[in-house]
Structure formats: structure tokens, C-alpha cells
Amino acid sequence: MTEINDLHGPAHFGNGDLYNDSTIVQILADLRQRIPRLIPEDDLKWLDRRFVAPPNLAAARHRLHDHRTVFLRGQPGSGRLTAAKMLLHELRDQSGPFTPLPEEDDLNPNDVHPQSRLLLDLSHSDTAIVNARRAQLPTMRAVLPERHAYLVVVLPDNVDPHADLDLLQHTVPIGKPLGDLVLRRHLDADGIHLTDDDLALPALKAHIDGPMRDIAGLAISVRQAAAANPHASTADWLEGAIAVNDRTVEVAQRINDRPSIRDRAVLLATAMCPDATRDAVFFAAQKLLDVVGPPTGERPRLEQDGYLKQLTTLEIEVNDERVRFASFHYDHTVRVHFWDNYPDLRASFCAWTDHLVELPWLTFTEREDLLDRFLEQALRTNCANEVANLVNRWANAQVRGRPIRLRFAAQALTTGLNDDDHGRWFRDLVYAWATSNQLPHYVGSLLVRVCTEVIAPLYPEQAVVRLHQRARREGTNAPPPTARDALRELTTNDPILFRFLLQRIVDRIEKQRSPVDQALFLDLINSPTLTDTHNRTQPLAADQTVHAQLVRGWYTILRQDPATVSHAVRRWLSTAADTHDPQLLLHIIVDAADHDVQRLATLHVLARDWSHTLNPRSNLPRILTRLIDATQGIHPLGDRLHQGNNTMTRQNRILAAGLATAFALPLVAGLLLNWPFWITAPILATVLAGIYRKLVHPTYTITDHVGELLDTAGLPSNNPIRDLTAHRIAELIEASGNTRVATEIRREFDPPRP
């Protein structure tokens, strides 16, 4: 069977014809009824109502409070993982989100967000993973105090803490809580109250002394017995549940007494398809024989006993042509027996299930129930790889049988992703899909749905990684919701995911300048998360790290084609216009221009035209131009240039001094040389006439002079730098008090263009 690891390369997914996304929506909606959406805080609340503190939990709690880290050890079945979750759940009022760390991923200190409650479960990890994480833990733990975060690590039982002094210092062994208290707490939470006499049943002792998972299973059996016979007593429910769990020996003996392969095939088919029609069970058994191989040396079929006699001999009931075992929950014990006693046939059982989901004698609901039973046993016996391959094959079904197989692919995938022990297999499968360039749109739709609804609640950053990979490949014809839509949804109002995705996208547009990543960057920076101050002292854009990432992204955007730059800047200006502090966002694009005069001038022109066409009353162009001036060191920010007639520019002071000198010279010369009045008067009159002509009848208009100046500077028409320079000249003239001339200059050399 193909290993799921093979899927990390290019995968073939059939013809890739479109599949109506409404079917995917309906599939996921149906699955939510069968498999409730896993929400970490809801899961923790459910556990809290059923939790009994194990011995030494108080020591673990003190260690966590004092050092922000604790390593838990305990025997399998002691409830060590539940204890770890409860330690973090107790901190919910003073900390941030509960975040399980995937065991398969390297530990990264950047993943420690402020006030995080982190859980790393290594209880089922192999030696290589445990050693790799132990080497990374010191760096991870170093950032916990400054970020006010907590970390609980569940160690496998074979780890020797004495081999590592640091590990020994923070390790706390966890004992097993009293089983009768655990059972009572579980059932109390479900409204079933056991008496002391109920708990004194002799047959109960073996069950409450077992692992915590078995006690939880016994509680489930009690609830099922109560649902099947609501008028019975709690003692009857408890005895019925105990009987279910005590049938292992009975079932083993019954199967051993039936060495015939046909008999055993019928027994397993009945266990997998209880309450199905007798024909359905018969053909299911026949399919099993086809998979594992028919009996050798068997007599011709017509010489054998009939099927109905076989059912009678096997003590299988037939009521209204439907087949079942007589005893409550007997079918479960039969399934466990076969899966536990024939490990070499588990792959064959998987292949058998592949046939059964299309067995025409089974109804749709019966196939769903069959798949649930199969998944329970396959995941329990560590057949996650085989299940993942089934999911991939069902999702990749050819046109014939696709809808039903896609439905079962979604069911198996959702169950696998929610499995505590094997979820990583199915996250790997989703990643393989996300990185495939041949993924059909209908599988892409399924990917988007499971990322947002199944993976994101527990592993949000992994969901973002997969959606980002898919968004880069899904094309323009993908049905909604697309991966791009899903990324917007996940990062809106989530600053942690926003930062994470922003970093990924900026890194990629710097290296590859992918149009898709550029579009994702523009989606992200126009998110309300960037400027939202709800529950924050400052908007996210004011964060130093985020500001730097935005500048890096804009640096790349401003070096694209003019149409892309124009579109991006206009959207950014519209976003800035809706904020109470637009200068915060305008600073970012000015910094991204990196002192490049051409790009700074382009920003000025785009802002001017945006204001003219979309927001005539906005003062953003003026704010932006001041920031540009400050960047170039032309003048400090402020209102110094806009004080009207109270301000005299250097040019006006020179002009005034020159005119005053021209008028005073004849007077001074007349006094010094004792000129008579009839000589001084004509000279003064001539000077005054010249001054008058210079002021009233200039040779050129001011706009002529400005135009000649711009031409001399080598700034041709349609050059943004020419517009920006003219704008600055107009500001200087306006500062001297001549608003009319400044307006003429702007109209002539800095006009808005639609």
C-alpha cells in the first residue's frame, strides 16, 4: 500500500473536473451533526466537569506557577494528558489561548505569544521526536517569563528524567486517581448518579482499577445502557455495561468454536453492519472473502448449508429480515476481537471497507455507521496510514461513484483530524493536497472547509500554512469559499494569526514576487485587524515588528508595474481615511519608498488624484506630502509654512531690501553731495517709476517663471517629480501670503488627474 509520505511530492488527482461546492457545504454540515466541531475551550470545560485530581497534582500546579514550566510523568492510563490540560485550564482567567503544540513540528520561540497556555504531548512520540524536542525546549522556555506564558509537557513513561538535570528539576510524577471517583464524576456530569451500593458491586472492581480510558469507556457504556432501557435502575445500567466489557472471553470462545472462514466472515460482517438486512450482511461477508482469499478445498456452494441455517447456527438474530447479535453491545466486542487478534489482516480490513462503502445492499446511513465503526478500530490499532490512504483514494475518485466517496472521504478525514493520537497523519495528508498543483477544485473546497472548521480550532497556524499553500495554487476559477477567503476569515480579529500570515507572505513576495502572494498581502493589509483598537492599547499597525513587516511588503509592491502600484496605494489611502490616525498608515508607505524621489513623487500624485476622484474633502494628500518633505529633510513637520501674511519668506525679504535700497540711494547721495531739490526730485521720480513698472508690469507671469524653472531642472511633463516640485513651490508662495498665485501654480503644474 502506498505510504502517505509519498504524497508530499506532486500527486495525480484525476481529471480535476469541477464539483459543485454546495455538495461540499452540505457534506460538512452533515458531518457537524455526527462529529461535533472540536473547540479547545469547550473540550476543556467538558473535561473539567469529569476531572478528578490525581495524586501529586498540587506539586505540579506549584511548579507551573513558580517556573511557568512543568514536565508530567505517569504510567499509561494514569490520565496524565488530562491532568496537563486541567493545569492549563485552571489558568484561563489570567492567560491567553490554550494552544497544543504539534509534536511533529520543531519548537519555535516565535510561536510563544503573550499569555499563551502551551501543551506539548510527547506521551506517544518515538525516541527521535522526544530527543529533538528536548533539545529545543531550553530556548522555548527562555521566552516564557517575558511573554507571561505557560508550558506543560507530557513525557513518555520510558524517559529517564535523571539523565537531564534540568528535566529532573521540573518533572513531577502523576499518580492515578481513584477509579470509583472518576466513574462517579463522569456519570454525575451526564445526570446518572451512582449510590455507594452501586459502586460496591464486586464485578465493578476490575473495571475501575483499569486505565482512565477504560473507565471513561465504561461510563459511555452505562450511558448507552440507560438510553436503551431508560426505565431500569442505575444498578441494571451498571451491570449491563459491565457485562458488555466482560464479554471478551465469551466472544473469543465463540469465535474459536467456529473455525470455518465463512462463519467468521459472517460474524465480522454482522459486527460491522448490525441491523442491516440479511442480504447486506451476506454480501459484506462475501466481499471479505474476496479480499482475504476464499476458503481452500471447500465444497461447491450448493453442497454447503444455506445462509439462513448459518445465521441460526451462529446464534445471530434475524428480525424483519435485519441481522443483529442478541446481546447489547456484543457487536463491539466482536470487532475488537478481530482487530486485536489479526494484526496481519488489518490492511485487508481497510481494503474490505473500501468495497463496503459502495455496497448497494447498504443504505447511506448504514454506510456512514459502518465507516464510524471501521475508523474506531483502525485508529485504535494504529492504522492511521491505511486510513489516510483511503481518504486520499476516496477524494480522488473518478467520476463514477465520486459523490458518495467524497462524502466518506470527508467523514474519515474529519474523524482522523480530531484523533488525539493520529491527527498528524491527516494533517500531513491535507498539506500534501495543499501543495499539489493538480488538485481538483472539489477537493480544494474540502481542504478549505476542514482547515477552517477542523484544523484551525486546535492548530490555527497549521491551518493557515495549508490555506496559504492552497491559495497560491487554486487559480481564479475556484468556487467560493476559496482559500484566500478563508485566510481573510481566520486572520480577521486575530492579531496572532495576522502576524503569522503577514510574516509568511512578506518573506515570499521578497523572494519570489508571486502575484498571488502580492494579492494576499493587499488583502491582509486592508483587514480591519490592522487598525482595530478593540481590546488593545494601540492598533496593530503601531507595533514595531508589524510596522517593519508592512514596510518590507510595501517596498516590494511599490516596485511593481504602475497599475499594481496605483491600485494598492488607492486601497491603502481609503483604509487610512477610515482611521482616526491616518498618519500611522501613511508613514508606512513613505518609509517603504526608501528615499526614492520618483516613488515619493508617485505617492504624492496618487494621493492627489485619489482625493480628487474619491474623497475631495480628505486632507490625506497634504499629510502625505508633509511626510514626504520630512523624509527628504526639506522642512520640519508643522504649520510653520502656513501662517499667512504673518510670515515673510527669504525671497520677499531680499526683494523688500532691494527696493528700499533703490529708493534710499538718491536721498543719501543728495544729502552727501548737497544736491539741490531740482536734481534730487527727478531722480527719485525716475526710481519710483521703475519700481512701479517692475511691480505692476512684470515681463513674465509667475507661472511663466515656475514653468521655466521646472524645464531648466529637467523635469518634463507627466513626471511625478515635476508635480511634486510644483506643489512645493506653490506651498512656498502660499506661505508668503499670495494664495491666488499658489492656486494658479497648482492648477497649471499640479492638477489632479482622474
NULOLO-666313 format. One line per 5 residues: their letters; for each residue x, y, z of C-alpha. Coordinates in steps of 0.1 Angstrom, whole numbers. Layout:
N
a) X Y Z ~ ...
END
This chain:
754
mtein) 0 0 0 ~ 13 35 -9 ~ 27 54 20 ~ 11 87 27 ~ 46 102 28
dlhgp) 47 97 -9 ~ 21 124 -13 ~ 45 152 -4 ~ 56 153 -40 ~ 33 161 -69
ahfgn) 2 139 -68 ~ -22 129 -95 ~ -58 137 -87 ~ -77 125 -118 ~ -92 147 -144
gdlyn) -99 176 -120 ~ -134 183 -133 ~ -154 208 -112 ~ -175 196 -84 ~ -203 217 -71
dstiv) -192 233 -39 ~ -227 233 -25 ~ -222 195 -21 ~ -191 201 0 ~ -210 226 21
qilad) -238 200 27 ~ -212 173 34 ~ -196 193 61 ~ -229 204 75 ~ -240 168 78
lrqri) -207 159 95 ~ -211 186 121 ~ -242 168 133 ~ -223 135 135 ~ -189 148 146
prlip) -192 180 167 ~ -167 207 159 ~ -138 205 182 ~ -133 237 201 ~ -104 236 226
eddlk) -122 256 254 ~ -154 235 251 ~ -133 204 253 ~ -116 216 284 ~ -149 226 300
wldrr) -162 191 292 ~ -131 175 308 ~ -133 198 338 ~ -168 186 347 ~ -155 150 348
fvapp) -120 155 362 ~ -107 140 394 ~ -74 154 406 ~ -47 127 406 ~ -21 124 434
nlaaa) 7 150 432 ~ -13 174 410 ~ -8 201 436 ~ 30 198 433 ~ 27 201 395
rhrlh) 5 232 399 ~ 31 249 422 ~ 59 241 398 ~ 39 255 369 ~ 31 287 388
dhrtv) 67 292 400 ~ 86 283 369 ~ 60 286 341 ~ 70 251 330 ~ 63 216 343
flrgq) 70 181 329 ~ 45 155 338 ~ 53 118 340 ~ 30 89 347 ~ 22 54 337
pgsgr) 0 49 306 ~ -36 50 317 ~ -30 74 346 ~ -47 103 330 ~ -15 123 326
ltaak) -27 141 294 ~ -60 151 311 ~ -41 164 341 ~ -19 185 318 ~ -49 200 302
mllhe) -66 208 335 ~ -34 225 348 ~ -36 249 319 ~ -74 252 321 ~ -70 265 356
lrdqs) -51 295 343 ~ -79 305 318 ~ -88 337 337 ~ -53 351 338 ~ -38 338 305
gpftp) -44 338 268 ~ -55 310 244 ~ -49 273 250 ~ -26 260 223 ~ -15 224 217
lpeed) 19 223 201 ~ 21 197 173 ~ 47 170 182 ~ 58 167 146 ~ 68 204 143
dlnpn) 100 220 156 ~ 96 242 186 ~ 100 279 177 ~ 102 306 204 ~ 83 329 180
dvhpq) 53 307 185 ~ 51 317 221 ~ 26 345 221 ~ 18 367 250 ~ -1 348 278
srlll) -2 316 258 ~ -11 283 275 ~ 10 257 257 ~ 7 220 258 ~ 33 196 243
dlshs) 21 160 244 ~ 51 136 238 ~ 34 106 256 ~ 31 87 223 ~ 61 101 205
dtaiv) 91 80 194 ~ 126 84 207 ~ 138 106 178 ~ 109 131 183 ~ 113 132 221
narra) 151 139 218 ~ 146 166 192 ~ 120 184 213 ~ 141 181 245 ~ 170 198 227
qlptm) 147 227 216 ~ 129 231 250 ~ 155 253 267 ~ 152 280 240 ~ 115 277 241
ravlp) 113 281 279 ~ 136 311 279 ~ 109 333 264 ~ 81 322 287 ~ 86 347 315
erhay) 89 378 293 ~ 57 368 274 ~ 39 357 306 ~ 32 323 290 ~ 30 287 305
lvvvl) 41 254 291 ~ 31 218 302 ~ 50 189 286 ~ 37 153 289 ~ 66 129 288
pdnvd) 65 93 277 ~ 68 68 305 ~ 102 55 293 ~ 120 88 296 ~ 145 89 325
phadl) 145 124 340 ~ 177 117 359 ~ 196 118 326 ~ 190 155 324 ~ 193 177 355
dllqh) 172 205 340 ~ 145 179 331 ~ 147 164 366 ~ 142 198 383 ~ 109 204 365
tvpig) 95 169 363 ~ 66 159 385 ~ 53 123 386 ~ 15 120 383 ~ -4 92 401
kplgd) -36 75 391 ~ -68 89 407 ~ -93 66 424 ~ -113 48 397 ~ -146 48 416
lvlrr) -144 86 420 ~ -136 90 383 ~ -166 68 372 ~ -189 87 396 ~ -177 121 383
hldad) -182 110 347 ~ -217 98 353 ~ -227 127 375 ~ -219 151 346 ~ -243 131 325
gihlt) -271 131 351 ~ -266 95 362 ~ -260 93 400 ~ -245 61 414 ~ -251 51 450
dddla) -225 36 473 ~ -242 3 468 ~ -238 6 431 ~ -201 12 434 ~ -198 -18 458
lpalk) -207 -43 430 ~ -179 -70 431 ~ -178 -71 393 ~ -170 -34 391 ~ -137 -36 409
ahidg) -117 -49 379 ~ -130 -22 357 ~ -124 8 380 ~ -88 -4 386 ~ -80 -2 349
pmrdi) -67 27 328 ~ -86 60 328 ~ -96 55 292 ~ -113 22 301 ~ -132 39 330
aglai) -144 66 305 ~ -154 38 281 ~ -174 21 309 ~ -191 54 316 ~ -201 55 279
svrqa) -215 20 281 ~ -236 30 311 ~ -250 59 292 ~ -258 37 263 ~ -275 12 286
aaanp) -295 40 301 ~ -306 52 267 ~ -315 17 256 ~ -336 10 288 ~ -344 43 304
hasta) -368 28 330 ~ -343 4 345 ~ -324 12 377 ~ -288 25 379 ~ -277 -9 391
dwleg) -292 -25 360 ~ -274 0 338 ~ -242 -6 355 ~ -245 -44 354 ~ -254 -42 317
aiavn) -223 -20 310 ~ -201 -44 330 ~ -215 -73 311 ~ -206 -56 278 ~ -170 -51 289
drtve) -168 -87 303 ~ -177 -104 271 ~ -142 -106 257 ~ -136 -142 269 ~ -171 -152 257
vaqri) -166 -138 223 ~ -132 -153 219 ~ -145 -187 228 ~ -174 -183 204 ~ -151 -175 175
ndrps) -127 -202 184 ~ -155 -227 183 ~ -162 -216 147 ~ -130 -223 127 ~ -148 -220 93
irdra) -137 -190 74 ~ -172 -184 61 ~ -186 -185 97 ~ -160 -160 109 ~ -166 -137 79
vllat) -203 -136 87 ~ -196 -129 124 ~ -174 -99 115 ~ -198 -87 88 ~ -226 -88 113
amcpd) -204 -69 138 ~ -196 -42 112 ~ -231 -40 98 ~ -255 -46 128 ~ -292 -41 120
atrda) -285 -42 82 ~ -306 -66 61 ~ -295 -102 60 ~ -286 -99 23 ~ -264 -69 30
vffaa) -246 -89 57 ~ -242 -119 34 ~ -227 -99 6 ~ -205 -80 30 ~ -191 -113 42
qklld) -187 -124 6 ~ -166 -93 -1 ~ -144 -100 29 ~ -138 -135 15 ~ -129 -119 -18
vvgpp) -103 -97 -1 ~ -87 -122 23 ~ -89 -151 -1 ~ -117 -177 -5 ~ -115 -210 15
tgerp) -93 -237 0 ~ -107 -271 -6 ~ -142 -260 1 ~ -172 -280 -13 ~ -192 -264 -41
rleqd) -215 -237 -27 ~ -247 -256 -34 ~ -234 -285 -13 ~ -230 -263 17 ~ -256 -253 43
gylkq) -277 -224 34 ~ -271 -189 47 ~ -302 -188 70 ~ -291 -220 87 ~ -256 -205 91
lttle) -271 -175 109 ~ -291 -198 132 ~ -260 -219 139 ~ -240 -187 147 ~ -268 -176 171
ievnd) -274 -144 151 ~ -309 -130 153 ~ -329 -121 122 ~ -359 -98 129 ~ -378 -83 100
ervrf) -350 -95 78 ~ -325 -75 97 ~ -295 -91 114 ~ -281 -84 148 ~ -265 -101 178
asfhy) -289 -107 207 ~ -267 -92 234 ~ -264 -54 239 ~ -231 -41 226 ~ -219 -76 215
dhtvr) -210 -64 181 ~ -184 -40 195 ~ -166 -68 213 ~ -166 -89 181 ~ -150 -61 162
vhfwd) -124 -56 189 ~ -116 -93 189 ~ -109 -94 151 ~ -89 -62 150 ~ -68 -72 180
nypdl) -62 -109 171 ~ -54 -105 134 ~ -30 -76 131 ~ -18 -90 98 ~ -53 -86 83
rasfc) -58 -50 93 ~ -48 -38 59 ~ -72 -63 44 ~ -100 -50 66 ~ -92 -15 53
awtdh) -95 -27 17 ~ -127 -45 26 ~ -142 -13 39 ~ -132 4 6 ~ -156 -21 -10
lvelp) -183 -18 16 ~ -189 19 12 ~ -203 12 -22 ~ -222 -20 -13 ~ -256 -14 -29
wltft) -274 -35 -2 ~ -265 -10 25 ~ -284 23 29 ~ -265 56 30 ~ -269 58 68
eredl) -257 22 73 ~ -226 30 53 ~ -219 61 75 ~ -223 40 106 ~ -201 13 91
ldrfl) -174 38 84 ~ -176 51 120 ~ -171 16 133 ~ -142 10 110 ~ -125 42 119
eqalr) -128 35 156 ~ -110 2 152 ~ -85 13 126 ~ -73 43 146 ~ -74 24 179
tncan) -50 -2 164 ~ -27 24 148 ~ -37 20 112 ~ -37 58 105 ~ -16 54 74
evanl) -40 30 58 ~ -70 53 67 ~ -52 83 53 ~ -46 64 20 ~ -83 55 19
vnrwa) -92 92 23 ~ -69 102 -5 ~ -83 75 -28 ~ -119 84 -20 ~ -113 121 -25
naqvr) -96 112 -58 ~ -124 90 -71 ~ -131 92 -108 ~ -165 105 -119 ~ -183 72 -113
grpir) -190 70 -75 ~ -174 103 -68 ~ -202 120 -47 ~ -206 90 -23 ~ -168 85 -20
lrfaa) -161 122 -14 ~ -187 122 14 ~ -169 93 31 ~ -135 109 25 ~ -147 139 44
qaltt) -161 118 72 ~ -129 98 76 ~ -107 129 73 ~ -127 148 99 ~ -125 118 123
glndd) -88 114 117 ~ -80 150 122 ~ -99 150 155 ~ -80 119 168 ~ -56 128 196
dhgrw) -30 101 187 ~ -30 101 149 ~ -42 136 139 ~ -8 144 124 ~ -12 118 97
frdlv) -42 135 84 ~ -27 170 87 ~ 1 157 66 ~ -24 145 40 ~ -41 179 39
yawat) -7 195 35 ~ 1 172 6 ~ -32 183 -10 ~ -24 219 -4 ~ 9 217 -21
snqlp) -4 198 -52 ~ -6 217 -85 ~ -32 192 -98 ~ -57 193 -70 ~ -93 194 -84
hyvgs) -114 222 -72 ~ -139 200 -53 ~ -110 185 -32 ~ -97 221 -27 ~ -131 230 -14
llvrv) -130 201 11 ~ -95 212 21 ~ -106 248 28 ~ -135 235 49 ~ -116 211 70
ctevi) -88 237 76 ~ -112 263 89 ~ -136 241 108 ~ -115 211 120 ~ -78 220 120
aplyp) -79 257 129 ~ -96 254 163 ~ -67 233 177 ~ -38 241 153 ~ -46 276 138
eqavv) -11 282 124 ~ -10 248 107 ~ -44 257 91 ~ -30 290 79 ~ 0 273 64
rlhqr) -22 248 44 ~ -46 275 33 ~ -17 297 22 ~ -2 269 1 ~ -36 262 -14
arreg) -43 299 -22 ~ -11 300 -42 ~ -23 272 -64 ~ -61 273 -66 ~ -63 297 -96
tnapp) -91 321 -105 ~ -119 296 -111 ~ -121 280 -77 ~ -156 280 -62 ~ -162 300 -30
ptard) -152 300 -3 ~ -116 300 -16 ~ -85 295 5 ~ -80 332 1 ~ -114 339 15
alrel) -107 315 44 ~ -74 333 52 ~ -92 366 55 ~ -118 350 78 ~ -92 334 100
ttndp) -70 364 104 ~ -97 390 109 ~ -98 400 146 ~ -70 375 154 ~ -37 395 158
ilfrf) -16 364 164 ~ -27 347 131 ~ -25 381 114 ~ 12 385 124 ~ 20 349 114
llqri) 4 351 79 ~ 19 386 73 ~ 54 373 81 ~ 49 343 57 ~ 36 365 28
vdrie) 63 392 32 ~ 90 366 32 ~ 76 351 -1 ~ 70 383 -20 ~ 105 394 -13
kqrsp) 119 361 -26 ~ 95 352 -55 ~ 73 383 -60 ~ 44 359 -67 ~ 12 378 -79
vdqal) -9 356 -57 ~ 12 365 -26 ~ 10 401 -36 ~ -28 399 -38 ~ -28 381 -4
fldli) -6 409 10 ~ -31 435 -2 ~ -60 415 13 ~ -42 413 46 ~ -32 449 49
nsptl) -67 461 42 ~ -80 440 70 ~ -97 459 99 ~ -74 439 123 ~ -46 462 114
tdthn) -62 494 127 ~ -86 479 152 ~ -81 491 188 ~ -108 470 204 ~ -92 453 235
rtqpl) -58 468 225 ~ -40 499 238 ~ -28 507 202 ~ -36 494 167 ~ -16 465 154
aadqt) 0 487 127 ~ 17 507 155 ~ 36 476 167 ~ 72 479 158 ~ 75 444 143
vhaql) 43 447 123 ~ 54 481 110 ~ 87 467 98 ~ 69 438 81 ~ 45 462 64
vrgwy) 73 484 52 ~ 91 453 37 ~ 59 443 19 ~ 52 477 6 ~ 88 481 -5
tilrq) 82 452 -30 ~ 47 464 -40 ~ 60 499 -49 ~ 84 484 -73 ~ 57 466 -94
dpatv) 40 479 -125 ~ 22 513 -123 ~ -13 497 -124 ~ -5 474 -94 ~ 10 504 -75
shavr) -19 526 -82 ~ -45 500 -71 ~ -26 492 -40 ~ -19 528 -29 ~ -55 538 -35
rwlst) -68 509 -13 ~ -43 519 14 ~ -54 555 13 ~ -90 545 16 ~ -81 524 46
aadth) -61 553 61 ~ -90 577 56 ~ -113 555 78 ~ -89 555 107 ~ -86 581 135
dpqll) -48 584 129 ~ -42 582 91 ~ -6 593 96 ~ 2 559 111 ~ -5 542 78
lhiiv) 9 569 56 ~ 42 567 74 ~ 45 531 63 ~ 43 537 25 ~ 66 567 28
daadh) 91 545 46 ~ 87 518 20 ~ 96 543 -8 ~ 131 543 8 ~ 140 579 0
dvqrl) 135 572 -38 ~ 124 606 -52 ~ 105 590 -81 ~ 84 568 -58 ~ 78 595 -33
atlhv) 66 618 -61 ~ 44 589 -74 ~ 28 586 -39 ~ 21 624 -39 ~ 4 622 -74
lardw) -16 591 -65 ~ -28 607 -32 ~ -37 639 -50 ~ -57 621 -77 ~ -74 598 -52
shtln) -86 628 -32 ~ -99 645 -63 ~ -118 615 -76 ~ -129 596 -44 ~ -126 618 -14
prsnl) -124 655 -23 ~ -126 667 13 ~ -98 645 26 ~ -66 661 39 ~ -46 629 34
prilt) -27 643 4 ~ -15 672 25 ~ -5 649 54 ~ 13 626 29 ~ 32 654 12
rlida) 44 667 46 ~ 57 632 55 ~ 75 631 21 ~ 90 665 28 ~ 101 654 62
tqgih) 117 623 47 ~ 137 644 23 ~ 146 669 50 ~ 131 698 32 ~ 114 713 63
plgdr) 102 701 96 ~ 66 690 101 ~ 42 716 115 ~ 23 746 104 ~ 52 770 101
lhqgn) 47 773 64 ~ 10 780 67 ~ 9 812 88 ~ -5 835 61 ~ 7 872 60
ntmtr) 25 869 93 ~ 53 850 76 ~ 79 866 52 ~ 100 844 31 ~ 137 849 24
qnril) 128 859 -13 ~ 104 886 -1 ~ 129 899 24 ~ 156 903 -4 ~ 130 920 -27
aagla) 120 944 0 ~ 156 952 9 ~ 165 958 -28 ~ 135 982 -34 ~ 143 1001 -2
tafal) 179 1005 -12 ~ 169 1017 -47 ~ 146 1043 -32 ~ 172 1054 -5 ~ 202 1058 -27
plvag) 191 1091 -44 ~ 183 1106 -10 ~ 216 1096 6 ~ 236 1108 -24 ~ 217 1142 -24
lllnw) 224 1147 12 ~ 261 1138 10 ~ 267 1158 -22 ~ 244 1187 -13 ~ 223 1182 -44
pfwit) 196 1209 -49 ~ 160 1197 -49 ~ 156 1202 -86 ~ 182 1175 -92 ~ 171 1150 -64
apila) 134 1152 -72 ~ 136 1140 -109 ~ 160 1111 -98 ~ 135 1099 -71 ~ 106 1102 -95
tvlag) 125 1081 -121 ~ 134 1054 -95 ~ 98 1053 -82 ~ 85 1049 -117 ~ 109 1020 -123
iyrkl) 99 1003 -91 ~ 62 1007 -100 ~ 67 992 -135 ~ 86 963 -120 ~ 59 955 -96
vhpty) 28 962 -117 ~ 40 953 -152 ~ 64 923 -150 ~ 79 909 -181 ~ 67 874 -173
titdh) 40 859 -151 ~ 49 839 -120 ~ 37 807 -137 ~ 60 815 -166 ~ 89 817 -142
vgell) 79 785 -125 ~ 75 767 -158 ~ 109 779 -169 ~ 124 768 -136 ~ 109 733 -139
dtagl) 120 729 -175 ~ 156 741 -166 ~ 156 714 -138 ~ 150 688 -165 ~ 115 678 -153
psnnp) 93 670 -183 ~ 55 668 -183 ~ 38 637 -168 ~ 67 633 -144 ~ 55 629 -108
irdlt) 87 647 -96 ~ 77 677 -116 ~ 42 677 -100 ~ 57 673 -65 ~ 82 701 -71
ahria) 55 725 -84 ~ 34 716 -53 ~ 63 726 -31 ~ 68 760 -49 ~ 31 767 -46
eliea) 33 760 -8 ~ 62 785 -5 ~ 43 812 -23 ~ 12 804 -3 ~ 32 808 28
sgntr) 42 843 18 ~ 5 852 17 ~ -2 850 -21 ~ -28 823 -22 ~ -41 833 -57
vatei) -7 828 -73 ~ -2 795 -54 ~ -36 783 -67 ~ -26 793 -103 ~ 6 773 -100
rrefd) -12 742 -87 ~ -38 745 -115 ~ -11 748 -141 ~ 16 723 -128 ~ 0 701 -101
pprp) -36 694 -114 ~ -54 662 -103 ~ -60 637 -130 ~ -89 613 -130
END
